Amino acid sequence: MTRKLRAVIPAILCVALAASACSKKEETPTFTGDKTEEPSYQANLDFVTPAAYSNIQGLNLEPGTYISIIGKDENSSYWKEVKKGVEQAVKDLNKTLGYSGEDKIKATFNAPDGEDIDEQVNILDEELARYPDALGIASIDEDACKVQFDAAAENGIPVIALDSGNTYQGIQCTVKTNNTEAAKTAAYQLCNGIEDAGEVLLLASDSNSEAAKERLAGFQEEIKSGHPNVQIVDTIYCDQMDDLKKEIAEQKNAAKKAEEPEITADDLSDEDVILYYMEQHPNLKGMFGTNVTAVQLGLSALKEAEKTDDIVLTGFDAGEAQIEALKNGEIEGLAVQNPFGIGYASVVAAARSILQTGNEALVDTGYVWVTNENMEDASIKNMLYK
């Protein structure tokens, strides 16, 4: 049943009831035609499929239910938006169910300071010790936390995944973007920007998460299947920067003149690593970043090398800096996810797991392709965040 139809039926019923109640007074009810105003975040929820995960109807949770959601990075604009989605879903639940005070459904959002797997595991241990009714986690490492998930299962705590999946077999539902399709879009648009020929450098947020792996695979698949004159020359993983700096320092020292000072890994920044790879590939035409951190790193390097007009940059996500770069033409385009929708739908999935009403294996929260030409469109602006 569509949302418009759902809105019309209650209105018709209200008119019928009003007419029945007033018939003895021979009064005629007046229908004003007013519609219930949709919340400002409804556009984000409209991207979520199946639609059952875009609303909290029918989730009759017990008073005091506790849901724990664990993200990847408490500081990024993306994860702050996920947190907003979590908080809004819980607010909507409490309002709908009429809960207040100690009866309120509670949900916490916790994340490490940066994508630190050890800190995320510590947070997971702490949350499990609080015995939540359900837990959601965006795994930094898709193969991590088996011991913790086993403990959750033993204590009857259902686990759902968000943003990135986990290889653990007991995950009840995964709420995320279709990373493969979004990355294919980014690859296609990048190839269009470099006239379908040239060398491309990939910047991966990490080497362990499912999301990063899916995005790299989607990008590579698009290049391989439809762009024979485009060559991926290297992939840089942001979680391997320390090792790369050591390698680069050794290579620079081996090539330096005797009178020149030694270079250490500590002398090199993350941007220096990108610049070094750019020097190794002087014919580079494009870059692709798998998340906002990777995109920003690539952008910083391009600015330092004064190559923003020569090398096309595409990637994922749009914080304030990326939106400004789109306006300035420094970024070709971005596959912008729906973090608010991810947060909201994750609470719905967690609630469904508590109620044992059944969950879809995969919930797609959607994405939009954003450029400086369409970023002011109403349908696009709703998906941008700071």
Salt bridges, closest charged atoms under 4 A:
GLU38 OE2 - ARG3 NE 2.72
ASP46 OD1 - ARG3 NH1 2.95
GLU81 OE1 - LYS84 NZ 3.61
GLU127 OE2 - ARG130 NH1 2.62
GLU142 OE2 - LYS213 NZ 2.68
ASP150 OD2 - LYS146 NZ 3.04
ASP163 OD2 - LYS72 NZ 3.14
GLU181 OE2 - LYS184 NZ 3.77
ASP196 OD1 - HIS227 ND1 2.64
GLU210 OE1 - LYS176 NZ 2.87
GLU214 OE2 - LYS176 NZ 2.70
GLU221 OE2 - LYS184 NZ 2.98
GLU222 OE2 - HIS227 NE2 2.82
ASP234 OD2 - HIS281 NE2 3.15
GLU262 OE2 - LYS256 NZ 3.95
ASP270 OD1 - LYS245 NZ 2.88
GLU330 OE1 - LYS303 NZ 3.62
GLU376 OE1 - LYS381 NZ 3.66
